[in-house]
Amino acid sequence: MKVITLIENTSVNEHLNSEHGISLYIETGNHKILFDTGKTDLFIKNAKKLGVDLDKVDTVIISHGHYDHIGGLIHFLNMNQQATVYLKKDIFNFQYLSIRNKEKKQIGYPTELLKYEHRFKFLENTPLSFDGMHIIPQIDSVYPLPKGNGILYKENDDTLIKDDFKHELVFAIHTKSGLHIFCGCAHNGVLNMVLAVKNLLPNQRIKTVIGGFHLIDSNEFIKTETDEELISLGTELKKLTNGAIYYTGHCTGSNALNKLTSLLKNDLKTLTTGKEIIL
């Protein structure tokens, strides 16, 4: 199995575009998969430079409804005529916002996506499994959610409420070597996402966890996880996955990355635009 980072906040070289967002191309023996689509069409431009033919993608997984994960989908659907898109129905039931200093910023889906609704396969609470792939739409809150969620909201008919992230899912692929887990931002908590996969597939060894962990750095708007909380999270992650390799970036802040690296050592690796992972 091969994973190529088509877009991320950083880049391996100046010839590849980067932006605040994430998109992964995943190639298995049976499928060519796009996991999230970044914010714009830059992932498509990078794919061409990296020799990835997006016309051959047959499966798209959208992790959740924020613009830096779903924003590029419209550009992909304009060019690819065959792929089925798997996502949560909740994405379209609300508009999503961040609020800083009482200023609202729209961070949801582009409304023009609705013209492609016939290409969508919506998930609610029941996992969907086929060809060794598992899409898990129900993530229970056993562990605390990231504190960075505190400035994120959803709105419907002028009713504003805290985002509960029911629009988020977790994706896993089962290979001969074990399970590979993919999360977009892990707003539901990376520990809860791993646990959701373990509950569905209790006898399978977890080999990798790939994606953003939404452990953002503290700033003037919000105080996020303390160093002690980050170490505790890393310790529990290591316990839950029992020797997995972790690839993270995008919404995993520098402080979290440093603290987790101090604990997980070489088992923690960074995602960056253009990076290829062979699993």
C-alpha positions in Angstrom: 0.0 0.0 0.0 1.2 3.5 -0.9 0.3 6.8 0.7 1.3 10.2 -0.9 0.6 13.5 0.8 -0.8 15.7 -2.0 -1.2 18.8 0.2 -0.3 19.8 3.8 0.7 23.0 5.6 4.4 22.3 4.7 6.2 21.0 1.6 9.3 18.9 0.9 10.4 21.3 -1.8 9.6 24.6 -3.4 8.2 23.0 -6.5 5.1 21.7 -4.6 2.4 23.9 -3.3 1.3 23.9 0.3 -1.7 25.3 2.2 -3.5 25.0 5.5 -5.2 21.7 4.7 -4.6 18.0 4.0 -5.2 15.6 1.2 -3.8 12.0 1.0 -3.7 9.7 -2.1 -3.9 6.1 -1.0 -3.3 3.2 -3.4 -4.2 -0.4 -2.4 -4.4 -3.5 -4.5 -8.1 -2.9 -5.1 -8.6 0.9 -5.0 -7.2 4.3 -5.6 -8.4 6.5 -2.8 -8.5 10.2 -2.1 -8.7 11.0 1.6 -9.7 14.6 2.0 -9.1 17.3 -0.6 -7.5 20.3 1.0 -8.8 23.8 0.8 -8.4 24.6 -2.9 -7.3 22.9 -6.2 -3.6 23.0 -5.2 -3.7 19.2 -4.4 -4.6 18.6 -8.0 -1.7 20.6 -9.3 0.6 18.8 -6.9 -0.8 15.4 -8.0 0.3 16.1 -11.6 3.8 17.0 -10.5 3.9 13.8 -8.4 2.7 11.6 -11.2 -0.6 10.8 -9.5 -3.5 10.3 -12.0 -6.6 11.6 -10.1 -8.8 10.5 -13.0 -8.3 6.9 -11.9 -9.4 7.6 -8.3 -12.5 5.5 -7.6 -13.1 6.3 -3.9 -13.1 9.5 -2.0 -13.3 9.7 1.8 -14.1 13.1 3.4 -13.2 13.1 7.1 -15.4 16.1 8.1 -17.0 19.3 6.9 -14.3 21.9 7.4 -13.1 23.9 4.4 -9.5 22.8 4.6 -10.6 19.1 4.1 -13.6 19.5 1.8 -12.8 22.7 0.0 -11.0 21.1 -2.9 -13.7 18.5 -3.5 -15.6 20.6 -6.1 -12.5 20.9 -8.2 -11.9 17.1 -8.1 -15.5 16.3 -9.0 -15.3 18.7 -11.9 -12.5 16.5 -13.4 -13.2 13.0 -12.1 -16.4 11.4 -13.4 -16.3 8.0 -11.6 -15.4 8.3 -7.9 -17.9 7.7 -5.2 -17.6 10.1 -2.2 -18.2 8.8 1.3 -19.0 11.3 4.0 -21.3 12.2 6.9 -24.7 13.6 6.1 -24.2 16.1 9.0 -21.7 18.0 6.8 -24.6 19.5 4.9 -27.0 19.9 7.8 -25.1 22.9 9.2 -22.7 25.6 8.3 -19.5 25.5 10.3 -17.8 28.5 11.9 -14.8 29.5 14.0 -15.3 32.5 16.4 -12.4 34.6 17.5 -13.0 37.9 19.4 -16.7 37.6 18.5 -15.8 37.6 14.8 -17.3 34.7 12.8 -15.5 33.0 10.0 -17.2 30.5 7.8 -15.2 27.3 7.6 -17.8 24.9 6.1 -18.4 23.3 2.7 -18.8 25.3 -0.5 -22.5 25.3 -1.4 -21.9 24.5 -5.0 -21.0 20.9 -3.9 -24.6 20.1 -3.6 -24.9 19.8 -7.4 -22.9 16.6 -7.1 -25.1 15.1 -4.4 -25.8 12.1 -6.6 -22.1 11.2 -6.3 -22.3 11.1 -2.5 -22.8 8.0 -0.3 -23.9 9.3 3.1 -23.0 7.6 6.4 -24.9 8.1 9.7 -24.0 5.7 12.6 -23.3 2.3 11.0 -19.8 1.4 9.8 -19.3 0.6 6.2 -16.8 -2.1 5.3 -15.7 -3.4 1.9 -12.5 -4.7 0.2 -10.6 -4.4 3.5 -11.6 -0.7 4.0 -13.6 0.4 7.0 -15.4 3.8 7.3 -16.5 4.4 10.8 -19.0 7.3 11.3 -19.7 6.9 15.0 -17.0 8.0 17.4 -17.8 7.9 21.1 -16.2 10.4 23.5 -14.4 8.1 26.0 -11.4 10.3 26.1 -11.4 14.1 26.3 -11.7 16.0 23.0 -9.0 18.5 21.9 -9.2 21.8 23.6 -8.7 23.5 20.3 -12.3 22.7 19.5 -13.4 25.5 21.9 -13.6 28.2 19.2 -15.5 26.0 16.7 -19.3 26.2 16.2 -22.1 25.1 13.9 -25.1 27.1 12.8 -28.5 26.2 11.4 -31.4 28.7 10.9 -29.5 31.3 12.8 -29.1 29.0 15.8 -25.5 28.9 16.9 -24.2 25.9 19.0 -20.8 24.4 19.9 -19.7 22.0 17.2 -20.1 18.4 18.4 -18.2 17.0 15.4 -20.9 14.5 14.4 -19.8 15.3 10.9 -16.5 13.6 11.4 -15.5 10.0 10.6 -12.5 7.8 10.9 -11.1 5.5 8.1 -9.1 2.3 8.3 -7.6 -0.1 5.9 -6.9 -3.7 6.8 -3.9 -5.3 5.1 -2.0 -8.5 5.7 0.4 -6.6 8.0 -2.4 -5.0 10.1 -4.6 -1.9 10.3 -3.8 1.6 9.0 -5.9 4.3 10.5 -6.6 7.7 8.8 -8.0 10.8 10.5 -8.4 14.2 9.0 -8.2 16.5 12.1 -9.3 14.2 14.9 -11.6 16.7 16.4 -13.2 13.8 18.2 -9.8 13.0 19.7 -7.2 10.7 18.2 -7.6 8.3 21.1 -11.4 8.1 20.6 -10.8 7.4 16.9 -8.3 4.7 17.5 -10.7 3.2 20.1 -13.6 3.2 17.5 -11.4 1.2 15.1 -10.4 -1.2 17.8 -14.0 -1.8 18.9 -14.9 -2.6 15.3 -11.9 -4.8 14.6 -10.7 -5.9 18.1 -8.3 -8.7 16.9 -6.4 -6.7 14.4 -3.0 -5.1 15.1 -2.7 -1.4 14.4 0.3 -0.6 12.3 0.0 3.1 11.6 -2.1 6.1 12.5 -2.0 8.9 9.9 -3.4 12.4 9.9 -3.9 15.6 12.0 -4.5 15.3 15.7 -5.9 18.8 16.3 -3.4 19.5 19.1 -2.9 23.1 18.1 -0.6 25.5 19.9 -2.1 27.8 22.5 -2.8 31.3 21.3 -4.5 34.6 22.3 -7.9 33.0 21.6 -7.6 29.7 23.4 -5.5 27.7 25.8 -4.9 24.2 24.6 -3.3 21.0 26.1 -0.6 21.4 28.7 2.7 19.6 28.3 1.5 17.1 31.0 -1.7 16.4 29.1 0.2 15.9 25.8 2.5 13.4 27.5 -0.5 11.6 29.0 -2.2 11.5 25.6 0.9 10.1 23.9 1.3 7.5 26.6 -2.3 6.3 26.1 -1.9 6.4 22.3 1.1 4.1 22.6 -0.8 1.8 24.9 -3.9 1.6 22.7 -1.9 1.0 19.5 0.9 -1.2 21.0 3.8 -0.2 18.9 2.3 1.6 15.9 4.0 4.2 13.8 2.4 7.7 13.7 2.5 10.2 10.9 1.0 13.6 11.8 1.0 17.2 10.7 -1.5 19.8 9.5 -3.3 20.6 12.8 -0.8 19.1 15.1 1.0 22.1 16.6 4.8 22.4 17.1 4.6 22.1 20.9 2.5 18.9 20.6 4.9 17.6 18.0 7.9 18.2 20.2 6.3 16.7 23.3 5.0 13.6 21.5 8.4 13.2 19.8 10.1 13.2 23.2 7.9 10.3 24.2 7.4 8.4 21.0 10.9 8.9 19.5 11.3 7.5 16.0 7.8 6.1 16.1 6.4 9.6 15.4 7.0 11.0 11.9 5.8 14.2 10.2 3.5 14.6 7.2 4.5 17.1 4.6 3.4 17.8 1.0 5.0 15.3 -1.4 5.9 12.7 1.3 5.4 9.1 0.1 4.8 6.3 2.6 5.1 2.7 1.7 3.1 0.5 4.1 
